[in-house]
């Protein structure tokens, strides 16, 4: 489903975040500003903080389009860092020399 459908389903009680074991976010690079993907992450984080992290779903974010931002090479580490913060994640890349924890 789309991120917006997920946000709506959680807000209306159709989906209980505590019953989710794994959330897969495709194109997670779109989790910026007030996008539906960022709203979905915010909703999950708020509910998990209220109910305790022991019932928090694991989140697996995928992206292959990080460079669609048409950024300068020196900005790549900042974009990756922002994505890491937004997703509350560790980043793994295809290049073994670029793995960040």
C-alpha positions as CSV (number, residue, x, y, z in Angstrom):
1,X,0.0,0.0,0.0
2,X,1.1,3.6,-0.3
3,X,2.4,5.4,2.7
4,X,-0.7,7.7,2.8
5,X,-3.0,4.7,2.9
6,X,-0.9,3.3,5.8
7,X,-1.2,6.6,7.7
8,X,-4.9,6.7,7.2
9,X,-5.4,3.1,8.2
10,X,-3.5,3.6,11.4
11,X,-5.3,6.8,12.3
12,X,-8.7,5.2,11.7
13,X,-7.8,2.1,13.7
14,X,-7.8,-0.4,10.8
15,X,-4.2,-1.3,11.5
16,X,-2.6,-1.6,14.9
17,X,1.1,-0.8,14.8
18,X,1.7,-3.2,17.7
19,X,0.6,-6.1,15.6
20,X,3.1,-5.4,12.8
21,X,6.4,-7.3,12.9
22,X,8.0,-5.8,9.8
23,X,7.4,-2.7,7.7
24,X,9.0,-2.5,4.3
25,X,9.4,1.0,2.8
26,X,10.3,1.1,-0.9
27,X,11.8,4.3,-2.1
28,X,12.5,5.4,1.5
29,X,14.5,8.3,0.2
30,X,11.2,10.1,-0.1
31,X,10.8,10.2,3.7
32,X,11.5,13.9,3.8
33,X,9.8,17.0,5.0
34,X,6.1,16.3,5.5
35,X,5.8,13.5,2.8
36,X,3.4,10.6,3.5
37,X,6.4,8.3,4.0
38,X,7.8,10.6,6.7
39,X,4.3,10.9,8.3
40,X,4.1,7.0,8.3
41,X,7.4,6.9,10.2
42,X,6.3,9.6,12.6
43,X,3.0,7.8,13.3
44,X,4.9,4.5,14.0
45,X,7.5,6.2,16.2
46,X,4.8,8.1,18.2
47,X,2.7,5.0,18.8
48,X,5.8,2.9,19.8
49,X,7.0,5.6,22.2
50,X,3.5,5.6,23.9
51,X,3.2,1.8,24.0
52,X,6.8,0.8,24.6
53,X,9.5,-0.2,22.1
54,X,9.0,-3.9,22.8
55,X,6.1,-4.0,20.3
56,X,7.8,-1.8,17.7
57,X,7.9,-3.2,14.2
58,X,11.2,-3.6,12.5
59,X,11.6,-1.3,9.5
60,X,13.4,-2.2,6.3
61,X,13.9,0.7,3.9
62,X,14.9,0.3,0.4
63,X,16.1,2.8,-2.2
64,X,18.1,2.7,-5.3
65,X,17.3,6.3,-6.4
66,X,19.2,8.3,-3.8
67,X,20.9,10.3,-6.6
68,X,17.7,11.4,-8.3
69,X,18.1,14.4,-6.1
70,X,20.7,15.6,-8.6
71,X,23.0,16.6,-5.7
72,X,26.6,17.4,-5.9
73,X,29.0,14.6,-4.8
74,X,30.0,16.5,-1.7
75,X,26.3,16.5,-0.5
76,X,25.9,12.8,-0.7
77,X,27.0,12.1,2.9
78,X,24.6,14.8,4.2
79,X,21.7,13.2,2.3
80,X,22.6,9.8,3.6
81,X,22.9,11.2,7.2
82,X,19.5,12.9,6.9
83,X,17.9,9.6,5.6
84,X,19.5,7.8,8.5
85,X,18.0,10.2,11.0
86,X,14.5,10.2,9.3
87,X,14.4,6.4,9.2
88,X,16.2,6.0,12.6
89,X,18.3,3.5,10.9
90,X,21.7,2.2,10.0
91,X,22.6,2.5,6.3
92,X,24.1,-0.3,4.2
93,X,25.3,0.3,0.7
94,X,26.5,-1.9,-2.1
95,X,30.0,-0.6,-1.7
96,X,31.7,-2.3,1.3
97,X,33.8,0.7,1.9
98,X,30.8,3.0,2.4
99,X,29.0,1.1,5.1
100,X,27.7,3.3,7.9
101,X,26.4,2.1,11.2
